[in-house]
Amino acid sequence: MKHDPISRYRRFSRAVTRQVGALDQSFLGRGRPLGSARVLNAIGQGRSDVADIRAYLGLDSGLTSRLLRGLEDEGLIETRIHPDDGRRRIADLTPAGGIEFHAYEDLSDTAADRFLSAHPDRDALLDAMDFIATAMNRHAITIERVDPASDEARHCLERYYAELARRFEGGFDVSLSCDPEASDMAPPRGAFLVALSDGLPIGCVGLKGNGTRLGEVKRLWVAPDARGAGLGKRLMAAIEDEARNLSMDTLRLDTNRALPEAHALYKRDGWTEIDRFNDDPYPDFFFEKRLV
């Protein structure tokens, strides 16, 4: 029996293929294979541009056309020319396609719940799944501006605060911190960015503004399963771009000694250590960066 990394990876791939029914001619018993079901799902989730569907699923144009044609023949989708670009096509669900999409959703949710419920450590299993899914989707991680009071932002901030409470010597209480108002991290004063991996929030960073050319970077966080891939650096570069777009020319931030990876990132990215500039009880180091 082989235990080398390649053999272990291939064992994992076979297990996933079997579990998701990738080889079934009737995925979840609905009469069509997984490829057709995934295209139907992508359209049902709001991806209507055929080029976007192809890129999201990693399909070549020929296979995409065949799968779309098959769904059209079943009366589940309709395709049309993009209203703004005659070279592009749009795909929409028909009423019958909407029914089929929701049937797949219900069956998939039931299958997922059954699989998770059978494992003695559901949380550990989900953490492992998040880690693997993020690694496999690394090329497709997007960074988007969101409302700092949105569900995505709150998800990231809750996990961020929980991590600080674990890592800080005396714990962390957000009510004692200089937590910015949501309005200060939303246009036209600031911005809040979230990194998404196939819809799952895996990182965030905020820009607190006060209407001047000085801004403050707040709440940089990357999920543990997404670390080591340069996402923190990407988030910092993106928030600097947001600052430039808001005519800021200087940024400041602070950090705690319990976060050495953040301290190292700021040093590498050209931030200069400065004197304390606030009365927040948690930070030990303070930085500034002039934007070019």
ABEGO torsion letter per residue (X at the ends): XBABAAAAAAAAAAAAAAAAGAABABBGGAGBBAAAAAAAAAAAAGBABAAAAAAAAGBBAAAAAAAAAAAAAAGABBBBBBAABAABBBBBBBAAAAAAAAAAAAAAAAAAAAAAAABABAAAAAAAAAAAAAAAAAAABBBBBBBAABAAAAAAAAAAAAAAAAABAAEBBAAABBBBBAAAABOAABBBBBBBBGGBBABBBBBBBAGBABBBBBGBBBBAAABGAGAAAAAAAAAAAAAAAAGBABBBBBBBAABAAAAAAAAAAGBBBBBBABABAABABBBBBBBX
